């Protein structure tokens, strides 16, 4: 058995700083008290655990320190604030170094939050896959927005990108607000005129619309016809939850009906349709209980204005649950932040479209009308080839389990042969254009560094690599037409697909096969990092603004950015971003403080 003991060898102050630890058989490990390191660790604890700065002045914490290490100098909350700002500067410098070494395109998402102080914050998040094929998500900025105007959003994003030294973008994922359309247009107009290589394909695929907001609009239209039924079921559940006595009467009815379902009743939030689905899923399990409650509890009907849920309401609810489950499951797969989602987009969106087509032809008029309304909204955003961002289709093509044939098969289930042919042609044209763009970029970097490995990959002689991109592209095209070896795109598409298994790791596949597809792997690294939503799954369907919690809403904007960004950077590991989850508390707190506050 391994034992460890700490032996203090003296009683003076210097001896208290140095201790010897015996571990195992005669192994001595020296340990010296490092006040600076302890102070930095304390700062990290304050930030990661979202503790108030005043925590360091509390009696219990100071007593704990006096026992743990009497030599540690007690800090004031003002010192902790300075330490937090210093740590923010250090971590930002580290992240800047990482970003500068990426040598690849970065994907971004942005959203705006409005605090109860009427201060608007813009969150700019970067998504990228590093050279080890690990997906990263970093909050780069959480800064004040002077207004919600499109050009102003564009200017702030541009300023942030300049500050980070980022000069190659892949996509910007935003919600469907018209101001975001103007922001994207502003960025493309200004950056294209100054830096040709700033955007992929000249910005053609730069604008990525947030799936969460589109699905929210689709479902909202469909639920409009059944809102009355939902309200009546909600009022019945609200009655039960309004007092302990009513809850007891409800539980008595549950026992009489021999219902063994254990979940608690939950109420929906009007702005989040997924909460409506969860509410109905629980409610239908207790239909008989509510019907008995209507007979046994004389207060029930008057409290719900004599509008207890009818048998028709419950039937609608059951149909609606089946209807919404398809979309609910899709959202849980699409809006994660810790795994690749761009390759899942195609499967889930087409699955929803196929379901809407089927339901719209249902003999049930109510179901048919609801699906038809949703399909109209669906077609507004995703109903034609021109409205589809080709990068999310290419993400499926770059999934070795599916490739182009799968895309063609899926669309053949929904559209005519001619439309499928046009789509396939557009996908391949886009694919080849992107490949050519990456060929030119890698040939340029290889020439600049004195190597020509990438040029050899595409069939260009060592001595013929020129800085002129257009000249290089013409040479590649001539060699392709002269029956030269097949390009990486052709080789990849002709190879057999991998088996479709649930635990398939697409990033690991490209990591292993990157040596065979030198350029294609770089394309995959950029496209697979594209996020299809601007929000995490916990708050994907919230249509309101998200604000900081009560403690942080009292801080100055500079400290808010310091705390949120630094926490995100310190937790840069396979762990969900806790800050983002906290931000889901919508407009719950009120504060008129606009200066730094060090209280709880």
Buried (B, 14 or more C-beta within 10 A) or exposed (E): EEEEEEEEEEEEEEEBBEBEEBEEEEEEEEEEEEEEEBBBEBBBEBBBEBBBBBBBBEEEBEEEBEEEEEEBEEBEBEBBBEBBBEBBEEBBEEBBEBBEEBEBBBBBBBBBBBBBBEBBBBBBBBBBBBEEBEBBBBBBBBBBBEEBBBBBBBBBBBEBBEEBEBBBBBBBBBBBBEBBBBBBBBBBEBBBEEEEBBBBEBBBBBBBBBBBBBBBBBBBBBBEEBEEBBBBBBBBBBBBBEEEEBBEBBEBBBEEBEBEEEEEBEBBBEEBBBBBBBBBBBBBBBBBBBBBBBEEBEEBBEBBEEEBBEEEBBBBBEBBBEBBEBBBEBBEBBBBBEEBBBBBBBBBBBBBBBBBBEBBEBEEEBBBBBBBBBBBBBBBBBBEBEEBBBBBBBBBBBBBBBBBEBBBEBBBEEBEEEBBBBBBEBBBEBBEBBBBBBBBBBBBEBBEEEEBEBBBBBBBEEEEBBEEBEEBBEBBEEBBEEEEEEBBBEEBBEEEEBEEEEEEEBBEBBBEBBEEBBBBBBBBBBBBBBBBBBBBBBBBBBBBBBBBBBBBBBBBBEBBBBBBBBBBBBBBEEEBBBBBEBBBBBEEBEBEEBEBBBEE
